[in-house]
């Protein structure tokens, strides 16, 4: 294999990993654009290394070129596990973890020179992620992210939570980040079976005292 061919495979793996990662980044998921690109390129490099090592000892040993690449399939589970979050009885991040695992396979396929398989797999993954996401909306399920900047005063977080949970809205995840000057940044992942009107949430939260900024995504 020429150096030009190896470089082309690495670049293609970065492109395909980036296409899948962009969809995850757009949905504000744990493993986004950079993670998927790195996983895909790294997997491609390992596959190229497997082929290089095999070619260097071909005919002199019974070495299996797939053994090194096989470790990617099992080892990527550690990275995927980091994307899975258990919040009470709810588990989130399974799709992102599966996505990272598939991206590793795409990288291995590109590294092995199986271009059509890699491209078709990437197209299928993006199609599934986009279409099933839209299907959730067709079924009238809505999940939004609310980012709030507020002054750090006693009872403020409780007031915000109670206001958000009004009208049957469920808080599935909450992150708190403390900023300078007694400011805190709250990020909520909210869910309701009925469609959530972003403007209503924004208006209600903005009317609370000590609120600096509200963003609903």
Helices and strands as residue ranges (DSSP letters): H 3-26, H 33-57, H 66-81, E 85-87, E 90-92, H 94-111, H 115-138, E 142-151, H 156-164, G 166-168, E 170-179, E 183-192, H 198-206, E 211-216
